[in-house]
Amino acid sequence: MKIIINTTLMVPIYEQITDQIKTLIRNGELKENDNLPSVRTLSKELKISALTVKKAYDNLESEGFTITVHGKGTYVAATNAELLLEEQKKELEADLEQAIQKGRRCGISDEDIRSLFELILEG
């Protein structure tokens, strides 16, 4: 499992780990019942605190992406297609929001933004 941490981002490290593991699950690189590295192993590999990895794993479990079996490890949960689709929609919504805000900062009207959006959809 390849996780890349970018310390120059304003995104907390545990969120970077969480987001990258979700992406690996969505892309099918991590499948149901695949074992994630232990908290200690991943923290050593990434040269970060084990508490940071633990927080990422806890978030993944609370969102239904993983299951932790005490003494055995953390595994990818059964893929819930609706959950994955909802996550992807959230990401797309955030990206679209950023694009709209950028357009507004540049002085582009909402109507022009809509027209551009429709043009891109048609293309």
C-alpha positions as CSV (number, residue, x, y, z in Angstrom):
1,M,0.0,0.0,0.0
2,K,1.5,3.3,-1.1
3,I,0.6,6.3,1.0
4,I,2.3,9.7,0.3
5,I,2.3,12.4,3.0
6,N,2.7,16.0,1.9
7,T,3.7,18.1,4.9
8,T,3.4,21.3,2.9
9,L,-0.4,20.9,2.6
10,M,-2.7,22.5,5.1
11,V,-4.6,19.1,5.3
12,P,-3.8,17.2,8.5
13,I,-1.7,14.1,8.0
14,Y,-4.4,11.7,9.4
15,E,-6.9,13.2,6.8
16,Q,-4.3,12.6,4.0
17,I,-4.0,8.9,5.1
18,T,-7.8,8.5,5.4
19,D,-8.4,10.1,1.9
20,Q,-5.7,8.0,0.2
21,I,-7.0,4.7,1.7
22,K,-10.6,5.6,0.7
23,T,-9.3,6.3,-2.9
24,L,-7.5,2.9,-2.9
25,I,-10.7,1.2,-1.8
26,R,-12.8,3.1,-4.4
27,N,-10.3,2.3,-7.2
28,G,-10.4,-1.4,-6.3
29,E,-6.7,-1.5,-5.3
30,L,-7.8,-2.5,-1.8
31,K,-10.6,-5.1,-1.8
32,E,-13.0,-6.5,0.8
33,N,-11.1,-8.3,3.6
34,D,-7.7,-7.0,2.5
35,N,-5.5,-6.4,5.6
36,L,-4.2,-2.9,6.2
37,P,-0.7,-2.5,7.6
38,S,-0.6,-2.4,11.4
39,V,-0.6,1.0,13.0
40,R,3.0,0.5,14.1
41,T,4.1,-0.7,10.7
42,L,2.5,2.2,8.8
43,S,3.7,4.8,11.3
44,K,7.3,3.5,11.0
45,E,7.0,3.4,7.2
46,L,5.7,7.0,7.0
47,K,7.9,8.2,9.9
48,I,4.9,9.7,11.8
49,S,3.3,9.1,15.2
50,A,1.3,5.9,15.7
51,L,-1.4,8.1,17.2
52,T,-1.8,9.8,13.8
53,V,-2.3,6.5,12.0
54,K,-4.6,5.3,14.7
55,K,-6.8,8.4,14.2
56,A,-6.9,7.8,10.5
57,Y,-7.9,4.1,11.0
58,D,-10.5,5.1,13.6
59,N,-12.0,7.5,11.0
60,L,-12.1,4.9,8.3
61,E,-13.9,2.5,10.7
62,S,-16.4,5.1,11.8
63,E,-17.2,5.8,8.2
64,G,-17.7,2.1,7.4
65,F,-14.7,1.6,5.2
66,T,-12.8,-0.7,7.5
67,I,-13.3,-3.1,10.4
68,T,-10.8,-3.6,13.2
69,V,-10.6,-7.0,14.9
70,H,-8.8,-6.7,18.2
71,G,-5.5,-8.6,18.1
72,K,-5.9,-9.4,14.4
73,G,-5.7,-6.0,12.6
74,T,-7.7,-3.7,10.4
75,Y,-9.5,-5.0,7.3
76,V,-11.3,-3.4,4.4
77,A,-15.0,-3.7,5.0
78,A,-17.5,-5.1,2.6
79,T,-17.8,-2.5,-0.2
80,N,-21.0,-0.6,0.0
81,A,-21.6,0.8,-3.5
82,E,-23.9,3.5,-2.2
83,L,-21.4,4.6,0.5
84,L,-18.6,4.8,-2.1
85,L,-20.9,6.7,-4.6
86,E,-21.9,9.2,-1.8
87,E,-18.2,9.8,-1.0
88,Q,-17.4,10.5,-4.6
89,K,-20.3,12.9,-4.9
90,K,-19.1,14.8,-1.8
91,E,-15.6,15.1,-3.4
92,L,-17.1,16.3,-6.7
93,E,-19.3,18.8,-4.8
94,A,-16.3,20.2,-3.0
95,D,-14.4,20.5,-6.3
96,L,-17.3,22.3,-8.0
97,E,-17.7,24.6,-5.1
98,Q,-14.0,25.6,-5.4
99,A,-14.4,26.2,-9.2
100,I,-17.5,28.4,-8.6
101,Q,-15.7,30.4,-5.9
102,K,-12.7,30.9,-8.2
103,G,-15.0,32.1,-11.0
104,R,-16.6,34.5,-8.7
105,R,-13.3,35.8,-7.5
106,C,-12.3,36.4,-11.1
107,G,-15.5,38.4,-11.6
108,I,-17.3,35.9,-13.8
109,S,-21.1,36.0,-13.4
110,D,-23.1,33.0,-12.2
111,E,-24.8,32.9,-15.5
112,D,-21.5,32.7,-17.3
113,I,-20.3,30.0,-14.9
114,R,-23.5,28.0,-15.7
115,S,-22.9,28.4,-19.4
116,L,-19.4,27.1,-19.0
117,F,-20.5,24.2,-17.0
118,E,-23.2,23.2,-19.6
119,L,-20.6,23.6,-22.4
120,I,-18.2,21.3,-20.5
121,L,-21.0,18.7,-19.9
122,E,-21.8,18.7,-23.6
123,G,-18.2,18.3,-24.7
